[in-house]
């Protein structure tokens, strides 16, 4: 009996890996031209405002209020686990005309994970976003900007990175962050 169980587990495991590989290959073919984007259109005086790691009940609200005050739109790259916890904030982001992108489920470096886990991180986040907002994300920003062909194939969405690192992970001083942004922002920048 144990021999049969082990054999069945191996066959099912192999079948799952083959199915995952097939899915990844299909996504890769679909997104063959899918190279990470780092900037907005360069021929206009504009920048793309992006915010990662939310939604957060305090900070996301502040950002939304500031964007509304200045009649500006942004893209929020959200964590599926946080959307699951704060679905109303995700709804509010979309309701106020902003875009939501996938930033993974749990903010792990996707390049260090096996393909099955990469796909799970992407799929779980996509499902949480769609459940909360009614629409699936159209882009992904991998945590830390860490990506490779395997990550891109498993996630299956265009990757949007940044050209200006605000260094807000290094300091919480607003003046330092503003200085960093002003010194490094050009037409077409994405931060």
TORPA-4810 file (N, C-alpha, C, O; in nm, 3 decimals):
<nodes>
NODE_1_0.082_-0.120_0.000_0.000_0.000_0.000_0.086_0.126_0.000_0.059_0.221_-0.074_X
NODE_2_0.192_0.127_0.085_0.279_0.244_0.090_0.346_0.271_-0.044_0.365_0.386_-0.083_X
NODE_3_0.382_0.164_-0.114_0.443_0.179_-0.246_0.350_0.249_-0.342_0.392_0.336_-0.418_X
NODE_4_0.223_0.211_-0.339_0.123_0.275_-0.426_0.103_0.422_-0.390_0.093_0.507_-0.478_X
NODE_5_0.098_0.450_-0.259_0.081_0.589_-0.213_0.197_0.676_-0.260_0.177_0.785_-0.312_X
NODE_6_0.319_0.626_-0.240_0.437_0.701_-0.281_0.437_0.723_-0.432_0.469_0.832_-0.480_X
NODE_7_0.402_0.618_-0.507_0.398_0.629_-0.652_0.296_0.735_-0.694_0.323_0.817_-0.781_X
NODE_8_0.178_0.732_-0.630_0.072_0.827_-0.661_0.116_0.970_-0.629_0.091_1.062_-0.706_X
NODE_9_0.182_0.988_-0.514_0.232_1.121_-0.477_0.331_1.171_-0.581_0.327_1.288_-0.620_X
NODE_10_0.421_1.084_-0.627_0.520_1.124_-0.727_0.454_1.161_-0.858_0.490_1.262_-0.920_X
NODE_11_0.357_1.082_-0.901_0.287_1.111_-1.026_0.212_1.243_-1.015_0.218_1.326_-1.106_X
NODE_12_0.141_1.262_-0.904_0.066_1.388_-0.886_0.160_1.507_-0.878_0.131_1.613_-0.932_X
NODE_13_0.273_1.489_-0.810_0.372_1.596_-0.801_0.430_1.630_-0.937_0.446_1.747_-0.970_X
NODE_14_0.461_1.527_-1.016_0.513_1.548_-1.150_0.409_1.616_-1.237_0.441_1.707_-1.314_X
NODE_15_0.285_1.573_-1.226_0.178_1.633_-1.304_0.162_1.781_-1.270_0.143_1.864_-1.359_X
NODE_16_0.171_1.813_-1.141_0.159_1.953_-1.098_0.275_2.036_-1.154_0.253_2.148_-1.201_X
NODE_17_0.398_1.981_-1.150_0.513_2.054_-1.204_0.501_2.074_-1.354_0.534_2.181_-1.406_X
NODE_18_0.454_1.971_-1.426_0.435_1.983_-1.570_0.330_2.089_-1.600_0.349_2.172_-1.689_X
NODE_19_0.221_2.087_-1.526_0.114_2.185_-1.545_0.165_2.327_-1.518_0.134_2.419_-1.593_X
NODE_20_0.243_2.343_-1.411_0.298_2.474_-1.378_0.393_2.521_-1.488_0.386_2.636_-1.531_X
NODE_21_0.481_2.431_-1.534_0.575_2.466_-1.642_0.498_2.508_-1.767_0.533_2.607_-1.831_X
NODE_22_0.392_2.433_-1.802_0.312_2.465_-1.919_0.252_2.605_-1.903_0.256_2.685_-1.996_X
NODE_23_0.197_2.634_-1.786_0.140_2.766_-1.759_0.246_2.874_-1.771_0.223_2.979_-1.832_X
NODE_24_0.364_2.848_-1.714_0.472_2.947_-1.719_0.518_2.969_-1.863_0.544_3.083_-1.902_X
NODE_25_0.529_2.863_-1.942_0.571_2.876_-2.082_0.466_2.955_-2.160_0.501_3.041_-2.240_X
NODE_26_0.338_2.926_-2.136_0.232_3.000_-2.204_0.237_3.148_-2.169_0.223_3.234_-2.256_X
NODE_27_0.257_3.177_-2.041_0.266_3.317_-1.999_0.389_3.383_-2.059_0.383_3.500_-2.098_X
NODE_28_0.501_3.309_-2.067_0.623_3.366_-2.123_0.604_3.398_-2.270_0.644_3.505_-2.316_X
NODE_29_0.542_3.307_-2.345_0.516_3.331_-2.487_0.425_3.453_-2.502_0.449_3.539_-2.586_X
NODE_30_0.320_3.458_-2.419_0.225_3.570_-2.424_0.295_3.702_-2.395_0.259_3.806_-2.451_X
NODE_31_0.394_3.699_-2.307_0.462_3.821_-2.264_0.606_3.828_-2.312_0.691_3.887_-2.246_X
NODE_32_0.634_3.767_-2.429_0.772_3.760_-2.476_0.837_3.898_-2.484_0.955_3.913_-2.454_X
NODE_33_0.760_3.996_-2.525_0.814_4.131_-2.535_0.807_4.205_-2.403_0.839_4.324_-2.396_X
NODE_34_0.766_4.136_-2.300_0.741_4.196_-2.170_0.871_4.222_-2.094_0.914_4.139_-2.014_X
NODE_35_0.931_4.335_-2.119_1.051_4.375_-2.047_1.011_4.478_-1.942_0.918_4.555_-1.965_X
NODE_36_1.080_4.479_-1.828_1.043_4.577_-1.725_1.049_4.720_-1.778_1.145_4.758_-1.846_X
NODE_37_0.949_4.797_-1.746_0.945_4.938_-1.781_0.992_5.019_-1.660_0.962_4.984_-1.546_X
NODE_38_1.064_5.126_-1.687_1.116_5.207_-1.578_1.068_5.351_-1.581_1.097_5.426_-1.488_X
NODE_39_0.996_5.391_-1.684_0.963_5.532_-1.690_0.833_5.557_-1.765_0.780_5.471_-1.834_X
NODE_40_0.784_5.679_-1.748_0.666_5.725_-1.820_0.711_5.770_-1.959_0.829_5.759_-1.993_X
NODE_41_0.618_5.820_-2.038_0.653_5.869_-2.172_0.757_5.980_-2.160_0.739_6.075_-2.083_X
NODE_42_0.865_5.969_-2.236_0.975_6.064_-2.224_0.952_6.195_-2.299_1.024_6.292_-2.275_X
NODE_43_0.855_6.200_-2.388_0.837_6.321_-2.468_0.743_6.422_-2.403_0.710_6.523_-2.465_X
NODE_44_0.702_6.397_-2.281_0.613_6.491_-2.212_0.674_6.531_-2.079_0.753_6.457_-2.020_X
NODE_45_0.636_6.647_-2.032_0.680_6.692_-1.900_0.587_6.631_-1.796_0.494_6.695_-1.747_X
NODE_46_0.615_6.506_-1.764_0.534_6.436_-1.666_0.617_6.329_-1.597_0.719_6.284_-1.649_X
NODE_47_0.572_6.291_-1.481_0.634_6.181_-1.408_0.523_6.087_-1.362_0.407_6.127_-1.351_X
NODE_48_0.560_5.964_-1.337_0.463_5.867_-1.285_0.484_5.855_-1.135_0.594_5.823_-1.089_X
NODE_49_0.380_5.880_-1.059_0.385_5.865_-0.914_0.339_5.724_-0.878_0.231_5.681_-0.918_X
NODE_50_0.422_5.654_-0.803_0.387_5.518_-0.761_0.415_5.502_-0.613_0.506_5.564_-0.557_X
NODE_51_0.335_5.419_-0.550_0.350_5.393_-0.407_0.343_5.243_-0.384_0.253_5.176_-0.434_X
NODE_52_0.439_5.192_-0.309_0.450_5.047_-0.285_0.413_5.011_-0.142_0.412_5.095_-0.052_X
NODE_53_0.382_4.884_-0.124_0.373_4.815_0.006_0.242_4.834_0.082_0.228_4.776_0.189_X
NODE_54_0.148_4.910_0.032_0.023_4.929_0.104_-0.076_4.819_0.072_-0.038_4.712_0.024_X
NODE_55_-0.203_4.845_0.098_-0.252_4.967_0.161_-0.227_4.969_0.312_-0.223_4.865_0.378_X
NODE_56_-0.211_5.090_0.362_-0.189_5.111_0.505_-0.295_5.211_0.552_-0.316_5.313_0.487_X
NODE_57_-0.363_5.183_0.663_-0.476_5.268_0.704_-0.440_5.414_0.726_-0.523_5.502_0.703_X
NODE_58_-0.320_5.443_0.770_-0.281_5.582_0.795_-0.216_5.644_0.671_-0.263_5.747_0.621_X
NODE_59_-0.110_5.582_0.621_-0.032_5.642_0.512_-0.108_5.647_0.381_-0.100_5.746_0.309_X
NODE_60_-0.181_5.542_0.349_-0.256_5.543_0.223_-0.360_5.654_0.224_-0.380_5.722_0.123_X
NODE_61_-0.427_5.673_0.337_-0.525_5.782_0.348_-0.459_5.917_0.325_-0.512_6.001_0.252_X
NODE_62_-0.343_5.938_0.386_-0.271_6.066_0.368_-0.233_6.087_0.222_-0.249_6.196_0.168_X
NODE_63_-0.184_5.982_0.159_-0.144_5.992_0.018_-0.265_6.024_-0.069_-0.259_6.111_-0.155_X
NODE_64_-0.375_5.954_-0.046_-0.497_5.979_-0.125_-0.547_6.122_-0.108_-0.588_6.185_-0.205_X
NODE_65_-0.544_6.173_0.014_-0.587_6.311_0.039_-0.497_6.411_-0.035_-0.545_6.508_-0.093_X
NODE_66_-0.367_6.387_-0.031_-0.271_6.476_-0.098_-0.290_6.470_-0.250_-0.289_6.574_-0.316_X
NODE_67_-0.307_6.352_-0.304_-0.330_6.339_-0.449_-0.457_6.411_-0.490_-0.460_6.479_-0.593_X
NODE_68_-0.563_6.396_-0.411_-0.690_6.461_-0.442_-0.673_6.613_-0.439_-0.722_6.684_-0.528_X
NODE_69_-0.605_6.663_-0.338_-0.582_6.807_-0.323_-0.510_6.866_-0.445_-0.536_6.980_-0.484_X
NODE_70_-0.420_6.788_-0.504_-0.340_6.836_-0.617_-0.390_6.783_-0.752_-0.323_6.798_-0.854_X
NODE_71_-0.508_6.723_-0.752_-0.568_6.669_-0.875_-0.470_6.579_-0.950_-0.454_6.589_-1.071_X
NODE_72_-0.405_6.491_-0.876_-0.305_6.401_-0.934_-0.350_6.256_-0.921_-0.427_6.221_-0.831_X
NODE_73_-0.301_6.173_-1.011_-0.330_6.030_-1.007_-0.198_5.954_-0.989_-0.091_6.004_-1.022_X
NODE_74_-0.210_5.833_-0.935_-0.091_5.752_-0.908_-0.125_5.605_-0.926_-0.240_5.566_-0.943_X
NODE_75_-0.021_5.525_-0.922_-0.037_5.379_-0.921_0.011_5.328_-0.786_0.119_5.363_-0.740_X
NODE_76_-0.071_5.246_-0.725_-0.039_5.186_-0.596_-0.005_5.040_-0.618_-0.090_4.962_-0.660_X
NODE_77_0.120_5.002_-0.590_0.160_4.861_-0.598_0.141_4.801_-0.460_0.218_4.827_-0.368_X
NODE_78_0.036_4.722_-0.448_-0.010_4.674_-0.317_0.026_4.528_-0.293_0.042_4.449_-0.385_X
NODE_79_0.037_4.496_-0.166_0.059_4.358_-0.123_-0.077_4.292_-0.105_-0.165_4.346_-0.039_X
NODE_80_-0.092_4.175_-0.163_-0.219_4.104_-0.153_-0.261_4.077_-0.010_-0.379_4.085_0.023_X
NODE_81_-0.164_4.047_0.077_-0.196_4.019_0.217_-0.254_4.142_0.286_-0.340_4.130_0.373_X
NODE_82_-0.207_4.261_0.247_-0.259_4.384_0.307_-0.395_4.421_0.247_-0.482_4.474_0.316_X
NODE_83_-0.413_4.392_0.118_-0.543_4.415_0.055_-0.647_4.325_0.122_-0.761_4.367_0.146_X
NODE_84_-0.607_4.202_0.152_-0.695_4.108_0.221_-0.738_4.165_0.356_-0.851_4.144_0.401_X
NODE_85_-0.647_4.235_0.421_-0.673_4.293_0.553_-0.747_4.427_0.544_-0.828_4.459_0.632_X
NODE_86_-0.720_4.505_0.438_-0.782_4.638_0.421_-0.850_4.649_0.285_-0.812_4.734_0.205_X
NODE_87_-0.950_4.567_0.256_-1.012_4.570_0.124_-1.080_4.703_0.092_-1.085_4.744_-0.024_X
NODE_88_-1.132_4.771_0.193_-1.200_4.899_0.167_-1.103_5.006_0.119_-1.141_5.093_0.040_X
NODE_89_-0.980_5.001_0.166_-0.880_5.096_0.117_-0.847_5.070_-0.029_-0.831_5.163_-0.108_X
NODE_90_-0.836_4.943_-0.065_-0.811_4.908_-0.206_-0.926_4.959_-0.293_-0.903_5.013_-0.401_X
NODE_91_-1.048_4.940_-0.246_-1.166_4.991_-0.319_-1.159_5.142_-0.334_-1.188_5.196_-0.441_X
NODE_92_-1.121_5.211_-0.227_-1.113_5.357_-0.229_-1.008_5.404_-0.331_-1.032_5.500_-0.404_X
NODE_93_-0.895_5.336_-0.335_-0.790_5.373_-0.431_-0.847_5.372_-0.573_-0.829_5.467_-0.649_X
NODE_94_-0.915_5.264_-0.608_-0.972_5.250_-0.742_-1.087_5.348_-0.763_-1.097_5.410_-0.869_X
NODE_95_-1.173_5.363_-0.664_-1.288_5.454_-0.673_-1.242_5.598_-0.700_-1.311_5.673_-0.769_X
NODE_96_-1.126_5.635_-0.646_-1.076_5.771_-0.665_-0.994_5.786_-0.793_-0.932_5.889_-0.816_X
NODE_97_-0.995_5.682_-0.877_-0.936_5.693_-1.010_-0.790_5.655_-1.022_-0.727_5.685_-1.123_X
NODE_98_-0.736_5.591_-0.923_-0.597_5.548_-0.927_-0.589_5.403_-0.973_-0.688_5.330_-0.970_X
NODE_99_-0.471_5.364_-1.016_-0.450_5.227_-1.060_-0.388_5.145_-0.947_-0.311_5.196_-0.866_X
NODE_100_-0.423_5.017_-0.944_-0.362_4.925_-0.847_-0.285_4.820_-0.924_-0.336_4.760_-1.019_X
NODE_101_-0.160_4.798_-0.881_-0.078_4.692_-0.939_-0.040_4.591_-0.833_-0.052_4.617_-0.713_X
NODE_102_0.007_4.477_-0.878_0.046_4.366_-0.791_0.189_4.389_-0.741_0.280_4.416_-0.819_X
NODE_103_0.208_4.378_-0.610_0.342_4.390_-0.550_0.376_4.262_-0.472_0.462_4.263_-0.384_X
NODE_104_0.308_4.153_-0.507_0.322_4.019_-0.449_0.229_4.005_-0.329_0.162_4.100_-0.289_X
NODE_105_0.225_3.887_-0.274_0.141_3.860_-0.158_0.210_3.905_-0.030_0.147_3.967_0.056_X
NODE_106_0.340_3.875_-0.017_0.406_3.894_0.113_0.540_3.967_0.108_0.613_3.967_0.207_X
NODE_107_0.573_4.030_-0.005_0.695_4.110_-0.019_0.823_4.029_-0.005_0.921_4.077_0.053_X
NODE_108_0.824_3.908_-0.057_0.947_3.828_-0.060_1.023_3.859_-0.188_0.964_3.902_-0.288_X
NODE_109_1.154_3.838_-0.186_1.235_3.849_-0.307_1.198_3.730_-0.396_1.237_3.617_-0.368_X
NODE_110_1.122_3.756_-0.500_1.069_3.649_-0.585_1.178_3.572_-0.657_1.158_3.456_-0.693_X
NODE_111_1.294_3.634_-0.680_1.402_3.565_-0.751_1.463_3.453_-0.667_1.538_3.371_-0.720_X
NODE_112_1.433_3.449_-0.539_1.489_3.345_-0.452_1.392_3.228_-0.431_1.424_3.132_-0.361_X
NODE_113_1.274_3.236_-0.491_1.170_3.135_-0.469_1.161_3.038_-0.586_1.196_3.073_-0.699_X
NODE_114_1.115_2.916_-0.559_1.090_2.822_-0.669_0.969_2.869_-0.750_0.885_2.943_-0.699_X
NODE_115_0.960_2.827_-0.877_0.853_2.874_-0.965_0.712_2.861_-0.907_0.629_2.949_-0.926_X
NODE_116_0.685_2.751_-0.835_0.552_2.731_-0.779_0.517_2.840_-0.678_0.404_2.889_-0.675_X
NODE_117_0.616_2.879_-0.597_0.591_2.983_-0.496_0.579_3.121_-0.559_0.502_3.205_-0.513_X
NODE_118_0.656_3.145_-0.665_0.646_3.273_-0.736_0.504_3.289_-0.789_0.440_3.392_-0.771_X
NODE_119_0.457_3.184_-0.855_0.322_3.189_-0.912_0.218_3.206_-0.802_0.121_3.280_-0.819_X
NODE_120_0.237_3.139_-0.690_0.143_3.151_-0.578_0.141_3.294_-0.524_0.034_3.347_-0.495_X
NODE_121_0.259_3.356_-0.509_0.267_3.495_-0.463_0.188_3.587_-0.556_0.114_3.674_-0.511_X
NODE_122_0.205_3.567_-0.687_0.135_3.650_-0.784_-0.014_3.624_-0.787_-0.095_3.716_-0.785_X
NODE_123_-0.049_3.495_-0.793_-0.191_3.459_-0.803_-0.271_3.500_-0.680_-0.381_3.553_-0.692_X
NODE_124_-0.215_3.476_-0.561_-0.287_3.513_-0.438_-0.312_3.663_-0.433_-0.420_3.708_-0.395_X
NODE_125_-0.210_3.739_-0.471_-0.224_3.885_-0.470_-0.327_3.930_-0.574_-0.413_4.013_-0.544_X
NODE_126_-0.318_3.874_-0.695_-0.416_3.908_-0.799_-0.558_3.881_-0.752_-0.648_3.963_-0.772_X
NODE_127_-0.578_3.765_-0.689_-0.712_3.727_-0.642_-0.762_3.823_-0.534_-0.879_3.862_-0.536_X
NODE_128_-0.676_3.860_-0.441_-0.717_3.953_-0.334_-0.754_4.089_-0.392_-0.853_4.149_-0.351_X
NODE_129_-0.675_4.136_-0.487_-0.702_4.266_-0.550_-0.834_4.261_-0.626_-0.916_4.352_-0.614_X
NODE_130_-0.853_4.156_-0.704_-0.977_4.145_-0.782_-1.099_4.131_-0.691_-1.203_4.189_-0.719_X
NODE_131_-1.085_4.055_-0.584_-1.196_4.037_-0.489_-1.234_4.171_-0.425_-1.352_4.201_-0.407_X
NODE_132_-1.133_4.251_-0.390_-1.159_4.379_-0.321_-1.208_4.488_-0.416_-1.293_4.568_-0.378_X
NODE_133_-1.155_4.490_-0.538_-1.182_4.604_-0.627_-1.273_4.571_-0.744_-1.330_4.661_-0.807_X
NODE_134_-1.288_4.443_-0.773_-1.370_4.405_-0.888_-1.293_4.394_-1.017_-1.349_4.356_-1.120_X
NODE_135_-1.164_4.428_-1.015_-1.083_4.412_-1.137_-0.942_4.366_-1.101_-0.887_4.400_-0.997_X
NODE_136_-0.887_4.288_-1.192_-0.753_4.232_-1.171_-0.647_4.336_-1.206_-0.670_4.421_-1.292_X
NODE_137_-0.532_4.332_-1.140_-0.425_4.426_-1.174_-0.370_4.398_-1.314_-0.373_4.285_-1.362_X
NODE_138_-0.321_4.503_-1.377_-0.267_4.490_-1.513_-0.114_4.491_-1.516_-0.053_4.457_-1.617_X
NODE_139_-0.052_4.531_-1.403_0.094_4.536_-1.397_0.142_4.483_-1.262_0.065_4.469_-1.167_X
NODE_140_0.271_4.454_-1.257_0.334_4.407_-1.134_0.461_4.489_-1.110_0.528_4.531_-1.204_X
NODE_141_0.492_4.510_-0.985_0.622_4.565_-0.945_0.679_4.465_-0.845_0.634_4.460_-0.731_X
NODE_142_0.777_4.386_-0.888_0.834_4.287_-0.795_0.898_4.357_-0.676_0.962_4.461_-0.691_X
NODE_143_0.882_4.300_-0.556_0.949_4.358_-0.438_1.098_4.376_-0.464_1.162_4.289_-0.523_X
NODE_144_1.152_4.487_-0.420_1.293_4.523_-0.434_1.333_4.545_-0.581_1.450_4.566_-0.610_X
NODE_145_1.238_4.539_-0.672_1.269_4.547_-0.815_1.341_4.423_-0.864_1.396_4.422_-0.974_X
NODE_146_1.340_4.318_-0.784_1.414_4.195_-0.816_1.331_4.108_-0.909_1.224_4.059_-0.872_X
NODE_147_1.381_4.089_-1.030_1.307_4.012_-1.128_1.403_3.937_-1.220_1.520_3.973_-1.232_X
NODE_148_1.352_3.834_-1.283_1.426_3.761_-1.386_1.322_3.696_-1.476_1.202_3.714_-1.456_X
NODE_149_1.367_3.620_-1.576_1.273_3.559_-1.670_1.174_3.466_-1.601_1.056_3.462_-1.636_X
NODE_150_1.222_3.391_-1.502_1.135_3.298_-1.431_1.023_3.373_-1.356_0.908_3.330_-1.357_X
NODE_151_1.059_3.484_-1.292_0.959_3.565_-1.221_0.858_3.621_-1.320_0.737_3.613_-1.297_X
NODE_152_0.907_3.676_-1.429_0.818_3.736_-1.528_0.722_3.632_-1.587_0.604_3.660_-1.606_X
NODE_153_0.774_3.512_-1.615_0.690_3.407_-1.672_0.585_3.360_-1.572_0.470_3.336_-1.609_X
NODE_154_0.624_3.347_-1.447_0.531_3.297_-1.345_0.422_3.398_-1.313_0.306_3.359_-1.293_X
NODE_155_0.456_3.525_-1.308_0.357_3.628_-1.274_0.269_3.660_-1.395_0.147_3.674_-1.382_X
NODE_156_0.330_3.672_-1.512_0.253_3.691_-1.634_0.195_3.830_-1.655_0.103_3.846_-1.735_X
NODE_157_0.248_3.930_-1.586_0.203_4.068_-1.604_0.323_4.155_-1.642_0.436_4.123_-1.605_X
NODE_158_0.300_4.264_-1.715_0.411_4.356_-1.741_0.467_4.410_-1.610_0.392_4.443_-1.518_X
NODE_159_0.598_4.419_-1.602_0.667_4.466_-1.482_0.700_4.614_-1.497_0.757_4.656_-1.597_X
NODE_160_0.663_4.692_-1.397_0.691_4.835_-1.396_0.784_4.864_-1.279_0.748_4.840_-1.163_X
NODE_161_0.903_4.914_-1.309_0.998_4.945_-1.202_0.998_5.095_-1.178_0.893_5.159_-1.188_X
NODE_162_1.111_5.153_-1.145_1.118_5.296_-1.116_1.252_5.349_-1.167_1.347_5.273_-1.187_X
NODE_163_1.259_5.480_-1.186_1.385_5.544_-1.223_1.438_5.631_-1.110_1.556_5.665_-1.108_X
NODE_164_1.352_5.668_-1.017_1.394_5.748_-0.902_1.361_5.670_-0.776_1.245_5.641_-0.747_X
NODE_165_1.465_5.636_-0.701_1.444_5.572_-0.571_1.437_5.683_-0.468_1.535_5.755_-0.447_X
NODE_166_1.324_5.696_-0.403_1.304_5.804_-0.306_1.387_5.784_-0.180_1.403_5.877_-0.100_X
NODE_167_1.438_5.665_-0.161_1.517_5.628_-0.042_1.435_5.641_0.086_1.490_5.658_0.194_X
NODE_168_1.302_5.633_0.072_1.217_5.644_0.191_1.232_5.523_0.282_1.185_5.525_0.396_X
NODE_169_1.295_5.418_0.234_1.325_5.301_0.317_1.445_5.327_0.406_1.469_5.256_0.505_X
NODE_170_1.522_5.430_0.369_1.646_5.461_0.440_1.626_5.570_0.545_1.693_5.573_0.648_X
NODE_171_1.532_5.661_0.517_1.506_5.772_0.607_1.357_5.803_0.609_1.287_5.781_0.510_X
NODE_172_1.310_5.854_0.719_1.170_5.898_0.729_1.163_6.051_0.727_1.055_6.108_0.744_X
NODE_173_1.277_6.117_0.706_1.283_6.262_0.704_1.229_6.313_0.570_1.288_6.288_0.465_X
NODE_174_1.117_6.385_0.574_1.051_6.432_0.453_1.141_6.523_0.370_1.138_6.515_0.247_X
NODE_175_1.221_6.608_0.434_1.310_6.698_0.360_1.416_6.620_0.283_1.448_6.653_0.169_X
NODE_176_1.471_6.516_0.344_1.570_6.431_0.276_1.509_6.359_0.156_1.571_6.349_0.050_X
NODE_177_1.388_6.309_0.174_1.320_6.238_0.066_1.290_6.334_-0.049_1.312_6.301_-0.165_X
NODE_178_1.240_6.453_-0.016_1.209_6.553_-0.118_1.335_6.594_-0.194_1.332_6.608_-0.317_X
NODE_179_1.444_6.613_-0.123_1.572_6.649_-0.188_1.614_6.539_-0.286_1.654_6.569_-0.398_X
NODE_180_1.604_6.415_-0.244_1.640_6.301_-0.329_1.555_6.300_-0.457_1.606_6.279_-0.567_X
NODE_181_1.426_6.323_-0.440_1.335_6.322_-0.555_1.366_6.439_-0.648_1.377_6.419_-0.769_X
NODE_182_1.380_6.559_-0.594_1.407_6.677_-0.678_1.537_6.665_-0.754_1.545_6.704_-0.871_X
NODE_183_1.640_6.611_-0.690_1.771_6.599_-0.755_1.772_6.494_-0.866_1.855_6.501_-0.957_X
NODE_184_1.683_6.397_-0.861_1.690_6.285_-0.955_1.573_6.274_-1.052_1.575_6.187_-1.139_X
NODE_185_1.473_6.360_-1.040_1.356_6.350_-1.127_1.379_6.427_-1.256_1.425_6.541_-1.256_X
NODE_186_1.344_6.361_-1.366_1.351_6.419_-1.500_1.217_6.391_-1.568_1.136_6.314_-1.516_X
NODE_187_1.193_6.453_-1.684_1.072_6.422_-1.760_1.068_6.272_-1.785_1.166_6.212_-1.828_X
NODE_188_0.954_6.212_-1.756_0.937_6.069_-1.778_0.979_5.982_-1.663_0.970_5.860_-1.672_X
NODE_189_1.025_6.041_-1.553_1.068_5.961_-1.438_0.951_5.889_-1.374_0.835_5.929_-1.386_X
NODE_190_0.984_5.781_-1.306_0.887_5.704_-1.229_0.944_5.685_-1.091_1.054_5.633_-1.076_X
NODE_191_0.868_5.727_-0.988_0.918_5.711_-0.851_0.817_5.640_-0.766_0.841_5.617_-0.647_X
</nodes>
